[in-house]
Amino acid sequence: MLKDATLEDITIISLVKESKITRSTFYTYYHDKYELFEDLFLYICINAAEFIQLTNIPADNEQWLALLKTNYTDTLQFLYDHQHVFQQIASKSRLSAIRKGIELSKDEFIYRLEQFNYHPAINKEYVANFFLSGLFMTYELWISNNYDVPIDELSIQLTHLTVAYFNLTI
């Protein structure tokens, strides 16, 4: 529906009609359409995070860099492909969903850190929070700036930031 109308133009009646549910069913789960779209944004954030695959670092650093860049490129492409959703959601709602997305992604991120034997001097929860919040807020900035940086360029920048953050050799 967001491809054809703005969030303001979409009514609860049109939502329930399109989804073939009753209004009472809708209100069982959501207070209003804004809450629904905040959940939609969260769903997209979680799916975007799935592209971040931290695996054992290949012996060949160029393979590792290529893997990171591919993951970031796939994530950015996913976000770009769903820009019709992001354009409809207020920045405040996006920030709320980002916080939820970080919380939901944190345990998996910590698990992946442990998989490639990364043992920071500080608590891994802080490492995960710091990295994920920076990453998610970078995505938010890119969305807010109307995708002003080409996907390939931003994926290269994110790759280099990740390499620097985890003190990887390239």
PyRosetta script that sets phi, psi and omega in degrees:
from pyrosetta import init, pose_from_sequence

init()
pose = pose_from_sequence("MLKDATLEDITIISLVKESKITRSTFYTYYHDKYELFEDLFLYICINAAEFIQLTNIPADNEQWLALLKTNYTDTLQFLYDHQHVFQQIASKSRLSAIRKGIELSKDEFIYRLEQFNYHPAINKEYVANFFLSGLFMTYELWISNNYDVPIDELSIQLTHLTVAYFNLTI")
pose.set_psi(1, -32.3)
pose.set_omega(1, -178.1)
pose.set_phi(2, -69.3)
pose.set_psi(2, -16.7)
pose.set_omega(2, 176.6)
pose.set_phi(3, -74.2)
pose.set_psi(3, -24.4)
pose.set_omega(3, -175.1)
pose.set_phi(4, -107.9)
pose.set_psi(4, -17.0)
pose.set_omega(4, -175.9)
pose.set_phi(5, -147.2)
pose.set_psi(5, 159.2)
pose.set_omega(5, 175.4)
pose.set_phi(6, -81.4)
pose.set_psi(6, 164.0)
pose.set_omega(6, 178.2)
pose.set_phi(7, -58.2)
pose.set_psi(7, -38.1)
pose.set_omega(7, 179.9)
pose.set_phi(8, -65.7)
pose.set_psi(8, -30.6)
pose.set_omega(8, -178.7)
pose.set_phi(9, -80.6)
pose.set_psi(9, -19.7)
pose.set_omega(9, -178.1)
pose.set_phi(10, -82.0)
pose.set_psi(10, 129.8)
pose.set_omega(10, 179.6)
pose.set_phi(11, -106.2)
pose.set_psi(11, 162.9)
pose.set_omega(11, 175.5)
pose.set_phi(12, -60.0)
pose.set_psi(12, -40.2)
pose.set_omega(12, -179.9)
pose.set_phi(13, -60.5)
pose.set_psi(13, -44.8)
pose.set_omega(13, 179.5)
pose.set_phi(14, -67.9)
pose.set_psi(14, -34.6)
pose.set_omega(14, 177.0)
pose.set_phi(15, -62.6)
pose.set_psi(15, -49.3)
pose.set_omega(15, -177.3)
pose.set_phi(16, -68.9)
pose.set_psi(16, -33.5)
pose.set_omega(16, 178.4)
pose.set_phi(17, -66.5)
pose.set_psi(17, -46.3)
pose.set_omega(17, -179.7)
pose.set_phi(18, -64.1)
pose.set_psi(18, -38.5)
pose.set_omega(18, -177.9)
pose.set_phi(19, -89.2)
pose.set_psi(19, -4.6)
pose.set_omega(19, 177.2)
pose.set_phi(20, 59.8)
pose.set_psi(20, 45.1)
pose.set_omega(20, 173.1)
pose.set_phi(21, -125.9)
pose.set_psi(21, 169.6)
pose.set_omega(21, 177.9)
pose.set_phi(22, -87.5)
pose.set_psi(22, 161.9)
pose.set_omega(22, 176.6)
pose.set_phi(23, -62.6)
pose.set_psi(23, -38.2)
pose.set_omega(23, -179.9)
pose.set_phi(24, -63.9)
pose.set_psi(24, -36.3)
pose.set_omega(24, 176.2)
pose.set_phi(25, -64.1)
pose.set_psi(25, -43.9)
pose.set_omega(25, 178.0)
pose.set_phi(26, -57.4)
pose.set_psi(26, -49.9)
pose.set_omega(26, -176.4)
pose.set_phi(27, -71.2)
pose.set_psi(27, -15.1)
pose.set_omega(27, 173.3)
pose.set_phi(28, -65.9)
pose.set_psi(28, -33.8)
pose.set_omega(28, -175.4)
pose.set_phi(29, -104.2)
pose.set_psi(29, -26.4)
pose.set_omega(29, -174.7)
pose.set_phi(30, -135.8)
pose.set_psi(30, 142.8)
pose.set_omega(30, 177.1)
pose.set_phi(31, -75.3)
pose.set_psi(31, -39.2)
pose.set_omega(31, -179.9)
pose.set_phi(32, -157.7)
pose.set_psi(32, 179.0)
pose.set_omega(32, -177.6)
pose.set_phi(33, -66.5)
pose.set_psi(33, -27.5)
pose.set_omega(33, -179.4)
pose.set_phi(34, -67.4)
pose.set_psi(34, -38.0)
pose.set_omega(34, 176.7)
pose.set_phi(35, -65.1)
pose.set_psi(35, -40.2)
pose.set_omega(35, 176.6)
pose.set_phi(36, -60.5)
pose.set_psi(36, -46.8)
pose.set_omega(36, -177.5)
pose.set_phi(37, -71.7)
pose.set_psi(37, -27.7)
pose.set_omega(37, 172.4)
pose.set_phi(38, -64.8)
pose.set_psi(38, -41.5)
pose.set_omega(38, 175.7)
pose.set_phi(39, -64.4)
pose.set_psi(39, -37.8)
pose.set_omega(39, 177.1)
pose.set_phi(40, -61.6)
pose.set_psi(40, -44.3)
pose.set_omega(40, 178.6)
pose.set_phi(41, -62.5)
pose.set_psi(41, -43.5)
pose.set_omega(41, 178.3)
pose.set_phi(42, -59.9)
pose.set_psi(42, -44.4)
pose.set_omega(42, 178.1)
pose.set_phi(43, -57.3)
pose.set_psi(43, -44.0)
pose.set_omega(43, 179.7)
pose.set_phi(44, -65.8)
pose.set_psi(44, -41.2)
pose.set_omega(44, 178.0)
pose.set_phi(45, -60.9)
pose.set_psi(45, -43.9)
pose.set_omega(45, -179.6)
pose.set_phi(46, -64.1)
pose.set_psi(46, -43.0)
pose.set_omega(46, 178.4)
pose.set_phi(47, -65.9)
pose.set_psi(47, -35.6)
pose.set_omega(47, 177.5)
pose.set_phi(48, -65.4)
pose.set_psi(48, -37.4)
pose.set_omega(48, 180.0)
pose.set_phi(49, -65.5)
pose.set_psi(49, -23.1)
pose.set_omega(49, 179.1)
pose.set_phi(50, -61.9)
pose.set_psi(50, -23.9)
pose.set_omega(50, -179.2)
pose.set_phi(51, -74.8)
pose.set_psi(51, -18.1)
pose.set_omega(51, -179.6)
pose.set_phi(52, -80.4)
pose.set_psi(52, 101.2)
pose.set_omega(52, -176.2)
pose.set_phi(53, -110.7)
pose.set_psi(53, 100.9)
pose.set_omega(53, 174.9)
pose.set_phi(54, -89.2)
pose.set_psi(54, 111.8)
pose.set_omega(54, 179.0)
pose.set_phi(55, -120.6)
pose.set_psi(55, 178.3)
pose.set_omega(55, 176.7)
pose.set_phi(56, -55.7)
pose.set_psi(56, 138.4)
pose.set_omega(56, -178.7)
pose.set_phi(57, -69.9)
pose.set_psi(57, 123.0)
pose.set_omega(57, 177.7)
pose.set_phi(58, -61.4)
pose.set_psi(58, 153.5)
pose.set_omega(58, 178.7)
pose.set_phi(59, -60.2)
pose.set_psi(59, -33.8)
pose.set_omega(59, 179.4)
pose.set_phi(60, -87.3)
pose.set_psi(60, 113.5)
pose.set_omega(60, -177.7)
pose.set_phi(61, -62.1)
pose.set_psi(61, -29.7)
pose.set_omega(61, 178.3)
pose.set_phi(62, -66.4)
pose.set_psi(62, -34.7)
pose.set_omega(62, 175.6)
pose.set_phi(63, -65.5)
pose.set_psi(63, -40.7)
pose.set_omega(63, 179.2)
pose.set_phi(64, -62.4)
pose.set_psi(64, -46.2)
pose.set_omega(64, 178.4)
pose.set_phi(65, -62.8)
pose.set_psi(65, -40.8)
pose.set_omega(65, 178.9)
pose.set_phi(66, -63.9)
pose.set_psi(66, -39.5)
pose.set_omega(66, 178.2)
pose.set_phi(67, -63.9)
pose.set_psi(67, -46.7)
pose.set_omega(67, 178.0)
pose.set_phi(68, -59.1)
pose.set_psi(68, -48.7)
pose.set_omega(68, -177.8)
pose.set_phi(69, -62.0)
pose.set_psi(69, -41.4)
pose.set_omega(69, 178.1)
pose.set_phi(70, -61.5)
pose.set_psi(70, -43.7)
pose.set_omega(70, 179.4)
pose.set_phi(71, -61.9)
pose.set_psi(71, -45.3)
pose.set_omega(71, 179.3)
pose.set_phi(72, -66.8)
pose.set_psi(72, -40.8)
pose.set_omega(72, 178.6)
pose.set_phi(73, -60.5)
pose.set_psi(73, -44.8)
pose.set_omega(73, 179.2)
pose.set_phi(74, -62.3)
pose.set_psi(74, -41.6)
pose.set_omega(74, 179.2)
pose.set_phi(75, -64.0)
pose.set_psi(75, -48.3)
pose.set_omega(75, -179.0)
pose.set_phi(76, -63.4)
pose.set_psi(76, -38.5)
pose.set_omega(76, 177.9)
pose.set_phi(77, -64.3)
pose.set_psi(77, -41.2)
pose.set_omega(77, 177.4)
pose.set_phi(78, -60.0)
pose.set_psi(78, -46.3)
pose.set_omega(78, 179.2)
pose.set_phi(79, -64.3)
pose.set_psi(79, -41.7)
pose.set_omega(79, 179.2)
pose.set_phi(80, -63.7)
pose.set_psi(80, -40.6)
pose.set_omega(80, -179.9)
pose.set_phi(81, -65.1)
pose.set_psi(81, -20.8)
pose.set_omega(81, 180.0)
pose.set_phi(82, -107.7)
pose.set_psi(82, 22.3)
pose.set_omega(82, -177.1)
pose.set_phi(83, -61.2)
pose.set_psi(83, -26.7)
pose.set_omega(83, 177.7)
pose.set_phi(84, -61.6)
pose.set_psi(84, -27.8)
pose.set_omega(84, 176.4)
pose.set_phi(85, -76.6)
pose.set_psi(85, -48.5)
pose.set_omega(85, -176.1)
pose.set_phi(86, -62.6)
pose.set_psi(86, -33.9)
pose.set_omega(86, -179.7)
pose.set_phi(87, -65.5)
pose.set_psi(87, -20.8)
pose.set_omega(87, -176.1)
pose.set_phi(88, -94.3)
pose.set_psi(88, -13.5)
pose.set_omega(88, -172.9)
pose.set_phi(89, -103.3)
pose.set_psi(89, 128.3)
pose.set_omega(89, -179.0)
pose.set_phi(90, -61.6)
pose.set_psi(90, 148.7)
pose.set_omega(90, -178.7)
pose.set_phi(91, -55.0)
pose.set_psi(91, -40.4)
pose.set_omega(91, -179.8)
pose.set_phi(92, -60.1)
pose.set_psi(92, -42.2)
pose.set_omega(92, 178.4)
pose.set_phi(93, -67.8)
pose.set_psi(93, -37.1)
pose.set_omega(93, 177.9)
pose.set_phi(94, -63.8)
pose.set_psi(94, -40.7)
pose.set_omega(94, -179.8)
pose.set_phi(95, -64.6)
pose.set_psi(95, -39.2)
pose.set_omega(95, 176.5)
pose.set_phi(96, -62.5)
pose.set_psi(96, -43.5)
pose.set_omega(96, 179.4)
pose.set_phi(97, -67.5)
pose.set_psi(97, -35.6)
pose.set_omega(97, 177.6)
pose.set_phi(98, -61.8)
pose.set_psi(98, -43.9)
pose.set_omega(98, 177.6)
pose.set_phi(99, -58.1)
pose.set_psi(99, -44.7)
pose.set_omega(99, 178.3)
pose.set_phi(100, -64.5)
pose.set_psi(100, -41.0)
pose.set_omega(100, 179.6)
pose.set_phi(101, -61.9)
pose.set_psi(101, -39.3)
pose.set_omega(101, 177.3)
pose.set_phi(102, -63.5)
pose.set_psi(102, -46.1)
pose.set_omega(102, 179.1)
pose.set_phi(103, -60.7)
pose.set_psi(103, -42.5)
pose.set_omega(103, -179.1)
pose.set_phi(104, -72.1)
pose.set_psi(104, -26.2)
pose.set_omega(104, -177.7)
pose.set_phi(105, -90.4)
pose.set_psi(105, -18.6)
pose.set_omega(105, -169.9)
pose.set_phi(106, -59.7)
pose.set_psi(106, -48.4)
pose.set_omega(106, -177.3)
pose.set_phi(107, -61.8)
pose.set_psi(107, -42.9)
pose.set_omega(107, 178.4)
pose.set_phi(108, -64.5)
pose.set_psi(108, -39.6)
pose.set_omega(108, 179.0)
pose.set_phi(109, -63.5)
pose.set_psi(109, -44.7)
pose.set_omega(109, 178.7)
pose.set_phi(110, -62.0)
pose.set_psi(110, -42.9)
pose.set_omega(110, 177.9)
pose.set_phi(111, -58.2)
pose.set_psi(111, -43.9)
pose.set_omega(111, -179.6)
pose.set_phi(112, -68.0)
pose.set_psi(112, -34.3)
pose.set_omega(112, 174.5)
pose.set_phi(113, -59.2)
pose.set_psi(113, -44.9)
pose.set_omega(113, -179.1)
pose.set_phi(114, -66.1)
pose.set_psi(114, -31.5)
pose.set_omega(114, -179.3)
pose.set_phi(115, -63.9)
pose.set_psi(115, -34.8)
pose.set_omega(115, 177.6)
pose.set_phi(116, -104.2)
pose.set_psi(116, 26.9)
pose.set_omega(116, 168.5)
pose.set_phi(117, 61.0)
pose.set_psi(117, 38.8)
pose.set_omega(117, 176.7)
pose.set_phi(118, -92.7)
pose.set_psi(118, 115.8)
pose.set_omega(118, -178.2)
pose.set_phi(119, -124.2)
pose.set_psi(119, 89.6)
pose.set_omega(119, -178.4)
pose.set_phi(120, -70.7)
pose.set_psi(120, 161.7)
pose.set_omega(120, 178.8)
pose.set_phi(121, -72.5)
pose.set_psi(121, -18.5)
pose.set_omega(121, 179.0)
pose.set_phi(122, -108.1)
pose.set_psi(122, 170.5)
pose.set_omega(122, -179.3)
pose.set_phi(123, -55.5)
pose.set_psi(123, 131.6)
pose.set_omega(123, -178.2)
pose.set_phi(124, -62.2)
pose.set_psi(124, -28.0)
pose.set_omega(124, 178.3)
pose.set_phi(125, -64.5)
pose.set_psi(125, -38.0)
pose.set_omega(125, 177.2)
pose.set_phi(126, -68.6)
pose.set_psi(126, -39.8)
pose.set_omega(126, 177.2)
pose.set_phi(127, -59.6)
pose.set_psi(127, -48.3)
pose.set_omega(127, -178.8)
pose.set_phi(128, -62.4)
pose.set_psi(128, -45.0)
pose.set_omega(128, -179.5)
pose.set_phi(129, -61.8)
pose.set_psi(129, -44.9)
pose.set_omega(129, -178.9)
pose.set_phi(130, -62.7)
pose.set_psi(130, -49.2)
pose.set_omega(130, -177.3)
pose.set_phi(131, -66.9)
pose.set_psi(131, -49.3)
pose.set_omega(131, -177.3)
pose.set_phi(132, -65.2)
pose.set_psi(132, -39.3)
pose.set_omega(132, 179.7)
pose.set_phi(133, -66.1)
pose.set_psi(133, -40.1)
pose.set_omega(133, 176.5)
pose.set_phi(134, -63.1)
pose.set_psi(134, -42.7)
pose.set_omega(134, -179.9)
pose.set_phi(135, -66.1)
pose.set_psi(135, -49.8)
pose.set_omega(135, -179.1)
pose.set_phi(136, -63.7)
pose.set_psi(136, -37.8)
pose.set_omega(136, 179.6)
pose.set_phi(137, -71.7)
pose.set_psi(137, -28.4)
pose.set_omega(137, 173.1)
pose.set_phi(138, -65.6)
pose.set_psi(138, -42.3)
pose.set_omega(138, 175.2)
pose.set_phi(139, -60.9)
pose.set_psi(139, -42.9)
pose.set_omega(139, 179.8)
pose.set_phi(140, -61.6)
pose.set_psi(140, -43.4)
pose.set_omega(140, 178.7)
pose.set_phi(141, -61.7)
pose.set_psi(141, -43.9)
pose.set_omega(141, 179.5)
pose.set_phi(142, -61.2)
pose.set_psi(142, -43.2)
pose.set_omega(142, 178.1)
pose.set_phi(143, -65.3)
pose.set_psi(143, -47.0)
pose.set_omega(143, -179.1)
pose.set_phi(144, -61.7)
pose.set_psi(144, -32.7)
pose.set_omega(144, 179.1)
pose.set_phi(145, -88.0)
pose.set_psi(145, 18.4)
pose.set_omega(145, 175.5)
pose.set_phi(146, 58.9)
pose.set_psi(146, 41.5)
pose.set_omega(146, 174.1)
pose.set_phi(147, 58.1)
pose.set_psi(147, 46.0)
pose.set_omega(147, -172.5)
pose.set_phi(148, -72.3)
pose.set_psi(148, -19.3)
pose.set_omega(148, 179.5)
pose.set_phi(149, -105.0)
pose.set_psi(149, 131.3)
pose.set_omega(149, 178.5)
pose.set_phi(150, -57.9)
pose.set_psi(150, 147.0)
pose.set_omega(150, -177.0)
pose.set_phi(151, -54.4)
pose.set_psi(151, -46.9)
pose.set_omega(151, -177.4)
pose.set_phi(152, -62.0)
pose.set_psi(152, -42.6)
pose.set_omega(152, 179.9)
pose.set_phi(153, -65.1)
pose.set_psi(153, -44.9)
pose.set_omega(153, -179.6)
pose.set_phi(154, -67.6)
pose.set_psi(154, -36.3)
pose.set_omega(154, 178.6)
pose.set_phi(155, -65.7)
pose.set_psi(155, -35.5)
pose.set_omega(155, 175.7)
pose.set_phi(156, -65.4)
pose.set_psi(156, -44.8)
pose.set_omega(156, 178.9)
pose.set_phi(157, -61.2)
pose.set_psi(157, -44.1)
pose.set_omega(157, 179.4)
pose.set_phi(158, -65.2)
pose.set_psi(158, -36.5)
pose.set_omega(158, 177.0)
pose.set_phi(159, -61.7)
pose.set_psi(159, -47.7)
pose.set_omega(159, -179.4)
pose.set_phi(160, -66.2)
pose.set_psi(160, -37.1)
pose.set_omega(160, 176.1)
pose.set_phi(161, -64.4)
pose.set_psi(161, -39.4)
pose.set_omega(161, 178.7)
pose.set_phi(162, -66.0)
pose.set_psi(162, -43.6)
pose.set_omega(162, 177.8)
pose.set_phi(163, -59.1)
pose.set_psi(163, -45.2)
pose.set_omega(163, 179.6)
pose.set_phi(164, -66.1)
pose.set_psi(164, -42.4)
pose.set_omega(164, -177.4)
pose.set_phi(165, -62.1)
pose.set_psi(165, -44.2)
pose.set_omega(165, -177.8)
pose.set_phi(166, -92.1)
pose.set_psi(166, 9.0)
pose.set_omega(166, 176.1)
pose.set_phi(167, 53.9)
pose.set_psi(167, 44.7)
pose.set_omega(167, 179.4)
pose.set_phi(168, -86.6)
pose.set_psi(168, 150.7)
pose.set_omega(168, 177.7)
pose.set_phi(169, -91.8)
pose.set_psi(169, 140.7)
pose.set_omega(169, 177.4)
pose.set_phi(170, -125.5)
pose.dump_pdb("model.pdb")
